[in-house]
Amino acid sequence: MGFAMRLDCVTEVNMPFSQQAVIDQIDSTMARCNLRSPKGYSDYSDLHDSSVSEAVTLLVAAIERLAPPGSAYVKSARVHEKNIGGTAGRAYEPLIGILKALRSDYESGYLQNIQELIHADIFADFLEMAEHLIEQGYKDPAAVIVGSTLEETLRKLCTKSNISLIQSSGAIKKADSMNNDLAAAQVYSKLDQKSVTAWLDLRNKAAHGRYNDYTKEQVVLSLQGVRDFIIRNSA
């Protein structure tokens, strides 16, 4: 199992919406991955292989998802990657330690909200990746990357504009709701709102396998439009 972000997982790259949300996700992951060796084995070899592998996989995914890109947390986790292919239990304790350290730093305020760590240059990198994929004939993953980058921009704009990312029901707002709220708050124009709606619709079609509902040319136009939108609406 590699640590690089897979294109088929781009739809999962929804960054945590608050420091507390990150801490809650870490707590949930550690509770779910709470292994106990009946015989006190450090490699947990007395447990069922599937339960150990699942715990290690969940820990790795949490570190990848919640730690800042390129951070020491991710780099430290990579040191233990080789154990995943062998005795997975040997990676368990180190990964738990990394996740606990990440939680501690969030709780102590040493890390900024994850949105603030994803700057315009990172967005540009994602859009360049999408452009390269289009050039290579892969319009579908490109459409997902463009849409996910747009959604994260909307999330950052909401945070910047003090617009809640939580619905009255307690659920996290979807991209369409954020788009409506941002336009209503005049963060950007109604014309931009309509464009964002169209770009999100294209992303949703790609993410749900409706590949024949749009063309390569439409993906190219959405890439150009989203790039211009991000430049004009700095988060």
C-alpha positions in Angstrom: 0.0 0.0 0.0 1.5 3.3 -1.1 1.1 6.7 0.6 0.7 8.7 -2.6 -2.8 10.1 -3.2 -4.6 8.0 -5.8 -6.7 9.7 -8.5 -9.6 7.5 -7.6 -9.5 8.9 -4.1 -9.7 12.6 -5.1 -13.3 12.8 -4.2 -12.2 12.0 -0.6 -9.9 15.0 -0.4 -12.3 17.1 1.6 -10.2 18.9 4.1 -11.3 19.1 7.7 -13.4 22.1 8.4 -12.1 23.0 11.8 -9.4 22.2 14.3 -12.0 20.4 16.5 -13.2 18.4 13.5 -9.6 17.1 13.0 -9.3 16.2 16.7 -12.6 14.4 16.6 -11.6 12.4 13.5 -8.3 11.4 15.2 -10.1 10.3 18.4 -12.6 8.3 16.3 -9.9 6.6 14.3 -7.9 5.7 17.4 -11.0 4.3 19.2 -11.7 2.2 16.1 -8.1 1.0 15.9 -7.7 0.2 19.6 -5.9 -3.2 19.4 -5.1 -5.3 22.5 -2.8 -8.3 22.3 -4.1 -11.1 24.7 -0.5 -12.4 25.0 1.2 -9.1 25.1 2.9 -9.5 21.7 4.4 -6.3 20.4 3.6 -7.2 16.8 0.0 -8.2 17.6 0.6 -11.6 15.9 -1.8 -13.3 18.2 -4.7 -11.3 16.7 -6.5 -12.1 13.5 -4.5 -10.7 10.5 -7.5 -8.9 9.0 -8.2 -6.9 12.2 -4.6 -5.8 12.4 -4.4 -4.9 8.7 -7.6 -2.9 8.9 -6.3 -1.0 11.9 -3.0 -0.2 10.3 -4.7 0.9 7.0 -7.1 3.2 8.9 -4.2 4.8 10.8 -2.3 5.4 7.6 -5.3 6.9 5.9 -6.0 9.2 8.8 -2.4 10.5 8.8 -2.5 11.0 5.1 -5.8 12.8 5.3 -5.3 15.0 8.4 -1.6 15.9 8.4 -0.3 18.8 6.4 1.1 17.7 3.0 4.8 17.0 3.3 4.8 17.3 7.1 7.0 15.3 9.5 3.9 13.2 10.4 3.6 11.9 6.8 7.4 11.5 6.5 7.5 9.5 9.7 4.6 7.3 8.6 6.5 6.5 5.4 9.3 5.0 7.5 6.9 2.3 8.6 5.3 1.6 5.2 7.5 -1.5 4.7 5.9 -3.1 7.7 2.5 -3.0 6.0 3.6 -5.4 3.4 5.1 -7.7 6.0 4.0 -8.0 9.6 1.4 -5.2 9.7 1.4 -5.3 13.5 4.9 -3.9 13.7 3.7 -0.7 12.2 0.7 -0.3 14.6 2.4 1.2 17.6 4.5 3.7 15.6 1.5 4.9 13.6 -0.6 5.3 16.8 2.3 7.4 18.2 2.3 9.6 15.1 -1.4 10.1 15.2 -1.3 11.0 18.9 1.5 13.5 18.2 -0.6 15.0 15.4 -3.6 15.3 17.8 -1.5 16.9 20.5 -0.2 19.6 18.1 -3.6 20.4 16.8 -5.0 20.6 20.4 -2.1 22.9 21.4 -2.7 25.2 18.5 0.7 24.5 16.8 -1.0 23.7 13.5 -3.2 26.1 11.6 -6.6 25.0 10.3 -5.7 22.7 7.4 -7.5 24.9 4.9 -4.9 27.7 5.6 -2.1 25.3 4.7 -3.5 24.7 1.2 -2.4 27.9 -0.6 -2.9 29.1 -4.1 0.4 27.4 -5.2 -1.0 24.0 -4.1 -4.2 24.6 -5.9 -2.2 25.5 -9.0 -0.3 22.2 -8.7 -3.6 20.3 -8.7 -4.9 22.2 -11.7 -1.6 21.5 -13.5 -2.1 17.8 -12.7 -5.6 18.0 -14.2 -4.2 19.7 -17.3 -1.6 17.0 -17.8 -4.2 14.3 -17.4 -6.4 16.0 -20.1 -3.4 16.2 -22.4 -2.8 12.4 -21.9 -6.5 11.7 -22.7 -7.7 11.2 -19.2 -10.6 13.6 -19.0 -12.5 11.9 -16.2 -10.0 12.0 -13.4 -9.1 15.5 -14.5 -12.7 16.5 -14.1 -12.8 15.1 -10.6 -9.6 17.0 -9.6 -10.8 20.3 -11.0 -14.1 19.9 -9.1 -12.5 18.9 -5.9 -10.1 21.9 -6.1 -13.1 24.2 -6.7 -14.9 22.7 -3.7 -12.0 23.3 -1.4 -11.8 26.9 -2.7 -15.4 27.4 -1.7 -14.7 26.0 1.7 -11.8 28.3 2.2 -13.9 31.3 1.0 -16.6 30.4 3.5 -14.1 30.3 6.3 -12.6 33.6 5.2 -16.0 35.2 5.0 -17.2 33.9 8.3 -19.9 31.7 6.6 -20.7 28.6 8.6 -19.7 25.3 7.1 -22.4 23.5 9.2 -26.1 23.3 8.3 -28.7 24.0 10.9 -29.2 20.2 11.1 -25.6 19.8 12.1 -24.5 18.2 8.8 -21.6 19.5 6.8 -22.6 21.8 4.0 -22.4 20.4 0.5 -20.6 22.4 -2.2 -23.8 23.7 -3.8 -24.9 25.1 -0.4 -21.6 26.8 0.1 -21.9 28.3 -3.4 -25.4 29.6 -2.7 -24.3 31.1 0.6 -21.2 32.8 -0.9 -23.2 34.4 -3.7 -25.9 35.5 -1.2 -23.2 37.2 0.9 -21.9 38.9 -2.3 -18.5 37.3 -1.9 -18.8 36.8 -5.7 -21.4 37.5 -8.4 -24.5 35.7 -9.4 -22.8 35.0 -12.7 -19.9 33.3 -10.9 -22.5 31.3 -8.9 -24.0 29.9 -12.1 -20.6 29.0 -13.4 -19.7 27.3 -10.2 -22.9 25.3 -10.3 -22.1 24.1 -13.8 -18.5 23.1 -12.8 -19.7 21.2 -9.8 -22.3 19.4 -11.9 -19.5 18.3 -14.3 -17.5 17.0 -11.3 -20.4 15.1 -9.9 -21.0 13.4 -13.3 -17.3 12.3 -13.4 -17.3 11.2 -9.8 -20.4 9.0 -10.4 -19.2 7.4 -13.6 -21.4 9.3 -16.0 -18.5 9.8 -18.4 -20.6 10.1 -21.6 -22.5 13.1 -20.2 -19.7 15.5 -20.9 -16.8 16.0 -23.3 -13.1 16.6 -23.1 -13.7 20.1 -24.4 -16.1 20.8 -21.5 -13.5 19.6 -19.0 -10.9 21.9 -20.6 -13.3 24.9 -20.3 -14.1 24.0 -16.7 -10.3 23.9 -15.9 -9.8 27.3 -17.4 -12.8 28.7 -15.7 -11.9 27.3 -12.2 -8.4 28.6 -12.6 -9.6 32.1 -13.4 -12.2 31.9 -10.5 -9.5 31.0 -8.0 -7.3 33.8 -9.1 -10.1 36.3 -8.8 -11.4 35.0 -5.5 -8.3 34.5 -3.4 -9.0 32.5 -0.2 
